[in-house]
């Protein structure tokens, strides 16, 4: 488990160990390894927790773990990312909801998928209830500067990838954002495999 998105790595690891060990899952925090890259290479699965995405990507770059994690996934090791862990599965963390509490050397992430994810998506309230910028407006701003598809995941939804196939799972649904198009509603079970073939264009 990679717990760098949270400040207390031991506590984060202990929480997930408490939840998952009753199901036969052994949790080892990569922060306890003498050689984190070797630990990642020998893992049966990689799980990246939620927390602050800027803190997470900063730690990954400082520890030179971007390459080892990507290599492990390419070798067939399953990857599970929650919240910040889903942000770093993207080419960059530019569509995170987090405050930049640290300044990473780069926004570049694992680049496991050729699109961006926005987790915890909240639909815009009615116009009469708005007092500030909505998540939709922020993602539209992202698309003004980047020609990259964004999958905005509501709570209780996730993306499942198996080889060249990808599907939306769960009950929350998602919203698909593309430059020059209105947001499209997605429902659990939707086949999104075509997104894996796209080529993102940043700063374009």
N, C-alpha and C positions, 0 to 999 in steps of 0.2 A: 504494500500500500504506500502511495506517495501522499503524505499529509501536509506538504509544504504550503498549502493555501491557508492553513490555520497556524496560529502563533504557538500553540501548545501541541507539539507533535505527538508526545506520549499520550496525552488525553484523547486526541483524535483517534489514535490507533486503538486505545483501550475501548473507546465507545463502539467502534466497528467490530472489534474482537468480541465484545459482549453480544452484539447482535448476530454475528455470523458464525461464530464457532459452534453454537448449538446445531447448526445446519451442516457441520462437517467441513467448514472452511477455515483453514489456518491463516491467520493474518500476521504478517511480518512488516513492520514499518521500515521503509528503505532508509530512514534517517538513522537507524541503529546499525546499519551495515558498515563494515570497514571499507568495503569497496562497493558503493551504491550501483555503479554501472554493471559490475559482475552479478550483483544480486538481482538486478532487473533482467539480465540475460538468462538467469537460471530460474526465474519465476514461472509458475504454471499459469498465472494470470496477473494482470496489472490493474489496480484500481486507484483512481485519482479522486480524492475527496473534494467536496465543496469548500468554500471559503472565499478568500479574496484572490481574484485572478491575477492581479498585478504582483502580489506577494508570491504567488505560485510560479508565474513565469520568470520572475526575477531569480527565485531560488533555483529553478531548473537551468537557467543560463549560467548562474554563478557556479553550479556544480557540474556543468558540462553534461547534462543528462538529456538534452533534446535529442541528440543523435542516438544514444543507446536505447531510449524508449521507442523511437521510430523503427530502429533496426529490429527490436524484439517483436513489434507488431508485424512487421513485414515477414518475420520468420514464423508467424502463425500463433504467437501468444495472444490470447484474448485481452481486449482492453475494455474497461468499464470506467466511465467518467460521469461524475455527478456534479451538476452546476459548474463550478470553476473547472472541474475535470472535463466537462463537455466543451467549455470554451477553448481549452488548450488542445483539443482534438482537431481544431480548425487550423487553417494556415496562420492566422493571427488571433489575438484576443480583442480586436477592435470592436466587437459587438457585445462585449461584456457589460453588465449593469453596475459593476463595482466602481468605487472611488479609487483613484490612483494613489494609494497610501504609500507606495514606494515607486521609485523610478527605475524600471528594468532597463537593461542595456538594449533590449529589443522587444517588440510586441510579437515577434515570430514565435510560433508554437509548433506542435508536432506535425501539422499538415497531414493528418490521417484522412481527411476528406477535403474536397476542393470547393467547399462553400463555408459559410459562417453559420454559427448557431447563436441564438439569443435565448438562453434559458429563463424560466420563470416569467414568461411573457404575460403581460396584463393588457387586456383589451381596453381601448379608450372608453372613458365614461361618456355619457350623453353631453352634448355641447353646453347645456346649462349647468352642468356639474364640474366643468373644467376650470381649473385655476392655474394650471401650469402645463408644461410640455408633457406630451404623452410618449409612451414607448414607441408607438407607431411613428410619431414625428421624428424621433431620434433615429430610427432605422431608415426613414426616408432621407434624412440628412447623410447618413452613411452611404446610401446609394447615390447621392449627388456626387460624391467623391470617389466611389468605387463601384465597378461593374461586377458585382459578386452577389450570387443568390444568398439569401438569409432565411434559415428555417427557425422561426420563433416558436419555441416549445412552451406550451402552457403546462401548469402543474399536472402531474399524473400522466405525462407522456414522455416517450423516449424514442430514439432511433436505434434500430437493430440492423446491423450490417453483417452479412455472411457472404464473403467473396465479393462478387460483383452485384449482389442483390442488397437492397436497402428498403426497409419498410418502417412506417410510423406505427408505434405500438402505444398501448394505454388508452385511457378514456378521455384525456384532456384535450386532445387535438392540437393543432398547430396552425400557424399562419405563414404562408410562403410570400416572401418579399423579393421582387425583382425590379431592377431599374426600368422605368418607363411603363410599368404595369401596376394595376391596382392589387392590393394584397389579396391572396387567395386562401380560402379556408381549407384546411386539411383535416381528415378524420382518421382515427385509428384504423389500421389495416391498409392505408394508402401505400401503393408501390411508388417509391421515390428513387428507384435504382438509376434513373436517367441523370439525377443530380451528380452521381459519382463520375460521370463522363464530362462534366463541365470544366471550363478553364477560367479561373477567376482572374480579374484584372483590377489590381489595386492602384490607387492614385491615378485613376483614369477618368 
